[in-house]
Each structure stands twice: as C-alpha cells, then as structure tokens.
Amino acid sequence: PLPVWEFIAIVFSFILGAILRVLAVYQIGAVAFKFDIAFREKQRLKTDQLYSYLRHPSYAAMMIVIFAYALATHNLVLGVLGMVSGWFGFHYRIIYEDKALERQFGQEYKAYKARTGTWFPRLF
C-alpha cells in the first residue's frame, strides 16, 4: 500500500499534467496542432494563454505526466530513466519545431522565443 502523501503526489501530478496537456492542445487549436511539423495557410503564431509562459506547454505537461509515472514506479533508476528518455524525446522534437517556427515566423518568433521559456516560465 502507498502512503497517502505518495498517492496524492502521483494523482495530483498525473491530473495536473493531463489537464495542462489538453488545455495546451485546445488553446493552440485544431489548425495548428499536428504531429508533423508543417504550417497551415491561416496559421498564426500562438503567444497568449499558456503559450505566453512557455513555448511548448504541451510537452512540459507531458513531462509532468511522466513524472507521475516515475513516482509510481517506486524505482529511482527506472523513474530517472523514464524522465530522461521523455525529456530527450521531447527536446529533440522541440529543436526541430523551433527551427521550423523561426523559418515560418521570422523575427516575431525570435522575439517570442527571447521572452518565453522552453520547459519553465521565465520569471525575469
């Protein structure tokens, strides 16, 4: 049996990450959300709501979900491996998305990138 604090941490992390992921996908909209890195004709750069704090809130949210799974493993090595492999996979994609967004939106994206964080909000 899990201690109550551990159960709460796992459930809270999972629900928080899942809600943020759905919210990020909803906020960017069906036109912009896609699995391939391609731009639609009427697509604009999203810089408000969750995207005003992070350039990739959907990936950050998924890392919170992976953190919940890491806690649930009760195994430090497996938990860390899961977190690191998730981070590498998402970060690999982020590198290519950032390049594509910079090509598509130019200086507008560069300015947005300078004021927002990738994984964590920039506080200053």
C-alpha positions as CSV (number, residue, x, y, z in Angstrom):
1,P,0.0,0.0,0.0
2,L,1.1,3.5,-0.8
3,P,1.5,6.2,1.9
4,V,-1.3,8.8,1.5
5,W,1.2,11.6,0.6
6,E,2.7,9.5,-2.2
7,F,-0.7,8.6,-3.6
8,I,-1.7,12.3,-3.6
9,A,1.6,13.3,-5.3
10,I,1.1,10.7,-8.0
11,V,-2.6,11.5,-8.7
12,F,-2.0,15.3,-8.5
13,S,0.9,15.2,-10.9
14,F,-0.9,13.0,-13.4
15,I,-4.1,15.0,-13.3
16,L,-2.2,18.4,-13.5
17,G,-0.2,17.2,-16.4
18,A,-3.2,15.7,-18.2
19,I,-5.3,18.9,-17.8
20,L,-2.4,21.2,-18.9
21,R,-1.8,19.0,-22.0
22,V,-5.4,19.0,-23.0
23,L,-5.6,22.8,-22.3
24,A,-2.5,23.5,-24.4
25,V,-3.8,21.5,-27.3
26,Y,-7.2,23.1,-27.1
27,Q,-5.7,26.6,-26.9
28,I,-3.5,26.2,-29.9
29,G,-6.5,24.8,-31.9
30,A,-7.0,22.1,-34.4
31,V,-5.5,24.2,-37.2
32,A,-2.1,24.4,-35.5
33,F,-1.9,21.2,-33.6
34,K,-0.4,18.4,-35.6
35,F,2.1,15.6,-35.4
36,D,4.1,16.7,-38.5
37,I,5.9,19.9,-38.5
38,A,4.0,21.7,-41.2
39,F,2.1,25.0,-41.2
40,R,-1.4,25.6,-42.4
41,E,-2.3,28.5,-44.6
42,K,-4.2,30.5,-41.9
43,Q,-1.9,29.6,-39.0
44,R,-0.7,32.3,-36.8
45,L,1.9,32.3,-34.0
46,K,0.3,31.4,-30.7
47,T,1.7,33.7,-27.9
48,D,-1.1,34.1,-25.4
49,Q,-2.7,31.9,-22.7
50,L,-0.4,29.1,-21.7
51,Y,1.8,30.0,-24.6
52,S,2.6,33.3,-23.1
53,Y,4.5,31.5,-20.4
54,L,6.1,28.6,-22.3
55,R,6.7,28.0,-26.0
56,H,5.9,24.3,-25.6
57,P,3.4,23.8,-22.8
58,S,2.1,20.6,-24.2
59,Y,5.5,18.9,-23.9
60,A,6.0,20.4,-20.4
61,A,2.6,19.0,-19.4
62,M,3.6,15.5,-20.7
63,M,6.7,15.7,-18.6
64,I,4.6,16.2,-15.6
65,V,2.6,13.1,-16.5
66,I,5.9,11.2,-17.0
67,F,6.9,12.4,-13.6
68,A,3.7,10.9,-12.1
69,Y,4.6,7.6,-13.7
70,A,8.2,7.9,-12.5
71,L,6.9,8.3,-8.9
72,A,4.6,5.3,-9.4
73,T,7.5,3.0,-10.3
74,H,9.0,3.1,-6.8
75,N,12.3,2.6,-8.5
76,L,14.8,5.5,-8.7
77,V,16.7,4.1,-11.7
78,L,13.5,3.4,-13.7
79,G,12.0,6.7,-12.7
80,V,15.0,8.7,-13.7
81,L,15.4,6.7,-17.0
82,G,11.8,7.5,-17.8
83,M,12.2,11.1,-17.1
84,V,15.5,11.4,-19.0
85,S,14.2,9.5,-22.0
86,G,11.0,11.5,-22.1
87,W,13.0,14.8,-21.9
88,F,15.4,13.7,-24.7
89,G,12.5,12.7,-27.0
90,F,10.5,15.9,-26.5
91,H,13.6,18.1,-26.6
92,Y,14.7,16.5,-29.9
93,R,11.3,17.5,-31.3
94,I,11.4,20.9,-29.8
95,I,14.7,21.7,-31.6
96,Y,13.2,21.0,-35.0
97,E,9.9,22.8,-34.1
98,D,11.8,25.9,-33.0
99,K,13.8,25.9,-36.3
100,A,10.6,25.5,-38.3
101,L,8.8,28.2,-36.4
102,E,11.7,30.5,-36.8
103,R,11.7,30.0,-40.6
104,Q,7.9,30.4,-40.7
105,F,7.5,33.5,-38.4
106,G,11.0,35.0,-38.5
107,Q,11.6,37.9,-36.2
108,E,8.2,37.5,-34.5
109,Y,9.2,34.0,-33.3
110,K,12.7,35.2,-32.3
111,A,11.2,37.9,-30.1
112,Y,8.7,35.4,-28.6
113,K,11.5,32.9,-28.0
114,A,13.6,35.5,-26.2
115,R,10.8,36.2,-23.7
116,T,9.4,32.7,-23.0
117,G,11.0,29.6,-21.6
118,T,11.1,26.2,-23.2
119,W,10.4,24.0,-20.2
120,F,9.8,26.5,-17.4
121,P,8.4,30.0,-17.5
122,R,10.9,32.8,-17.5
123,L,10.3,34.8,-14.4
124,F,12.6,37.7,-15.3
